[in-house]
Amino acid sequence: MPDVRKRQREARRKIIRQWMRLSKAKRQSINEISAFAKTAAQQNANAFVHSRRNPHEKIMDWLLPRAHPGA
């Protein structure tokens, strides 16, 4: 189990870094966040193998606080 948590932690860091590299204009709408989360979930599927939660929802939870609505 610790290996699974480690993979998820590494995936979280990687996904957030990729997200923050995008321009603020590309981090504003819920549609952009959702599309990015869907792609990230597919690219990092091995990190979410044993997760009870939907990977898309989990990634959305990570990204929403970092979104820049109206910026």
NULUM-162298 format. One record per residue (C-alpha): residue number from 1; x, y, z. Coordinates in Angstrom, 3 decimals, padded with zeros to 6 digits. Example, Ala and Ser with C-alpha at 12.3 -4.5 7.8 and 13.67 -1.06 7.14 Angstrom:
BEGIN
[rose 1; [012.300; -004.500; 007.800]];
[rose 2; [013.670; -001.060; 007.140]];
END
This chain:
BEGIN
[rose 1; [000.000; 000.000; 000.000]];
[rose 2; [002.760; 002.547; 000.668]];
[rose 3; [003.897; 002.065; -002.943]];
[rose 4; [000.427; 003.026; -004.194]];
[rose 5; [000.410; 006.162; -002.054]];
[rose 6; [003.861; 007.057; -003.305]];
[rose 7; [002.731; 006.726; -006.941]];
[rose 8; [-000.310; 008.902; -006.244]];
[rose 9; [001.797; 011.529; -004.478]];
[rose 10; [004.271; 011.629; -007.375]];
[rose 11; [001.427; 011.835; -009.900]];
[rose 12; [-000.191; 014.668; -007.906]];
[rose 13; [003.021; 016.685; -007.915]];
[rose 14; [003.579; 016.057; -011.619]];
[rose 15; [000.005; 016.993; -012.558]];
[rose 16; [000.010; 020.179; -010.471]];
[rose 17; [003.367; 021.239; -011.961]];
[rose 18; [001.995; 020.702; -015.480]];
[rose 19; [-001.130; 022.660; -014.582]];
[rose 20; [000.772; 025.589; -013.122]];
[rose 21; [002.964; 025.789; -016.248]];
[rose 22; [-000.097; 026.663; -018.317]];
[rose 23; [-000.881; 030.329; -018.800]];
[rose 24; [-003.513; 031.830; -016.505]];
[rose 25; [-005.781; 032.207; -019.509]];
[rose 26; [-005.814; 028.419; -019.932]];
[rose 27; [-006.590; 027.788; -016.248]];
[rose 28; [-009.828; 029.714; -015.870]];
[rose 29; [-012.880; 027.829; -017.077]];
[rose 30; [-014.279; 024.672; -015.569]];
[rose 31; [-014.228; 023.125; -019.059]];
[rose 32; [-010.472; 023.681; -019.368]];
[rose 33; [-009.894; 022.259; -015.904]];
[rose 34; [-012.052; 019.235; -016.671]];
[rose 35; [-010.352; 018.544; -020.012]];
[rose 36; [-006.914; 018.799; -018.406]];
[rose 37; [-007.983; 016.504; -015.556]];
[rose 38; [-009.351; 013.919; -017.979]];
[rose 39; [-006.103; 013.864; -019.968]];
[rose 40; [-003.999; 013.746; -016.808]];
[rose 41; [-006.051; 010.835; -015.445]];
[rose 42; [-005.469; 008.881; -018.645]];
[rose 43; [-001.750; 009.656; -018.712]];
[rose 44; [-001.322; 008.670; -015.056]];
[rose 45; [-003.725; 005.736; -014.906]];
[rose 46; [-001.183; 003.515; -013.130]];
[rose 47; [-001.138; 005.871; -010.134]];
[rose 48; [-004.879; 005.457; -009.570]];
[rose 49; [-005.236; 001.678; -009.935]];
[rose 50; [-006.274; 001.080; -006.321]];
[rose 51; [-008.116; 004.337; -005.773]];
[rose 52; [-011.743; 004.212; -004.628]];
[rose 53; [-012.451; 007.632; -006.049]];
[rose 54; [-012.747; 008.440; -009.714]];
[rose 55; [-009.304; 009.722; -010.858]];
[rose 56; [-010.927; 012.599; -012.767]];
[rose 57; [-012.707; 013.815; -009.618]];
[rose 58; [-009.562; 013.464; -007.551]];
[rose 59; [-007.523; 015.534; -010.018]];
[rose 60; [-010.295; 018.153; -010.217]];
[rose 61; [-010.051; 018.509; -006.425]];
[rose 62; [-006.314; 019.130; -006.769]];
[rose 63; [-006.685; 021.706; -009.554]];
[rose 64; [-009.735; 023.743; -008.578]];
[rose 65; [-008.004; 025.642; -005.751]];
[rose 66; [-005.280; 026.580; -008.248]];
[rose 67; [-007.649; 027.873; -010.937]];
[rose 68; [-007.746; 031.577; -011.712]];
[rose 69; [-011.354; 032.509; -012.381]];
[rose 70; [-011.753; 035.981; -013.779]];
[rose 71; [-008.025; 036.711; -013.621]];
END
